[in-house]
Amino acid sequence: MLEESLLTSCGVKMSERVRGKRYLPKSNTKMETSEVKKQEALFALLKDLGSRKADSAKIKVTLVRSTIGRKPNQIKTVKALGLRKLNSVVEKDVNPAILGMVNTVSHLVEVEEIS
């Protein structure tokens, strides 16, 4: 019998095992408060821009996070926006298609309104 204080080969105490299965650490699914505020601000900006006339508004989209390991539709969306490398910037006219694309990859880009 193994004592409770001994560690298994994976470094987890026997008492932490659940019904014979390996103990898997819980992933941290909570977003940091700064990221939550950033997402809320982006959604508010997109909603505000969507209610305005499309011909007068422009946005500047900057790729700030890598597309490596992302879903194929997100990679294609970033390419369709004209973003290639990290920190690349494009200016786009505001229309529902562009707003939808930005919303799809909102966690990878930063958006600024251009006057």
C-alpha positions in Angstrom: 0.0 0.0 0.0 1.2 3.5 -0.8 1.1 6.0 1.9 -1.0 9.1 1.3 2.1 11.3 1.6 3.9 9.6 -1.3 3.6 11.1 -4.7 2.8 9.1 -7.8 4.8 9.3 -11.0 2.8 12.3 -12.2 3.5 14.2 -9.1 0.0 14.1 -7.6 -0.9 12.7 -4.3 -2.9 9.5 -4.2 -5.6 11.3 -2.2 -6.1 13.8 -5.1 -7.1 11.0 -7.5 -10.7 10.7 -8.3 -12.2 7.3 -8.6 -9.1 5.8 -10.2 -8.7 8.3 -12.9 -5.7 10.6 -13.2 -6.1 14.0 -11.6 -6.1 16.7 -14.2 -5.6 20.3 -13.1 -8.5 22.6 -13.8 -7.8 25.1 -16.5 -8.0 28.8 -15.7 -11.0 29.8 -17.6 -11.4 33.2 -16.0 -10.3 36.2 -18.0 -8.3 38.9 -16.4 -10.4 42.0 -15.5 -8.3 44.1 -17.9 -9.2 41.7 -20.8 -12.9 41.8 -19.8 -12.9 45.6 -19.8 -11.1 45.6 -23.2 -13.7 43.2 -24.7 -16.6 45.3 -23.3 -15.1 48.5 -24.7 -14.6 46.8 -28.1 -18.2 45.6 -28.2 -19.5 49.1 -27.2 -17.3 50.6 -30.0 -18.6 48.1 -32.6 -22.2 48.7 -31.5 -21.7 52.5 -31.7 -20.0 52.3 -35.1 -22.7 49.9 -36.4 -25.4 52.5 -35.7 -23.7 55.3 -37.6 -23.5 55.9 -41.3 -20.9 53.7 -42.9 -19.6 56.3 -45.3 -18.3 58.6 -42.6 -16.6 56.2 -40.3 -13.3 54.4 -40.5 -11.5 52.1 -38.1 -7.9 51.2 -37.7 -7.4 47.5 -37.0 -4.1 46.2 -35.5 -3.1 42.6 -35.1 -1.7 42.3 -31.6 -1.8 38.5 -31.0 -0.6 35.7 -33.2 -2.8 33.4 -35.3 -0.6 30.4 -34.6 -2.8 27.6 -33.1 -6.0 29.4 -33.9 -9.0 27.9 -35.7 -8.8 28.1 -39.5 -11.8 30.5 -39.8 -10.0 33.0 -37.5 -6.8 32.7 -39.6 -8.7 33.3 -42.8 -10.6 36.2 -41.3 -7.3 37.9 -40.2 -5.9 37.4 -43.7 -9.1 38.8 -45.3 -8.8 41.9 -43.2 -5.4 42.4 -44.8 -3.4 41.7 -41.6 -0.2 39.7 -42.1 2.4 40.1 -39.4 2.1 40.9 -35.8 1.5 44.7 -35.2 0.4 45.2 -38.8 -2.2 47.9 -39.2 -5.0 48.4 -41.8 -7.7 51.1 -42.1 -11.1 49.9 -43.1 -14.4 51.6 -43.9 -17.1 50.6 -41.4 -19.8 48.3 -42.8 -21.6 45.3 -41.3 -19.2 42.8 -43.0 -16.1 44.4 -41.5 -17.7 44.7 -38.1 -18.5 41.0 -38.2 -15.0 40.1 -39.2 -13.5 42.3 -36.4 -16.0 40.7 -33.9 -14.8 37.2 -35.0 -11.2 37.9 -34.2 -11.7 40.5 -31.4 -9.4 38.6 -29.1 -6.5 39.0 -31.6 -6.9 42.6 -32.7 -7.2 46.1 -31.4 -9.6 48.5 -32.9 -9.5 52.3 -33.0 -11.9 54.7 -34.5 -10.5 57.2 -37.0 -12.1 60.6 -37.2 
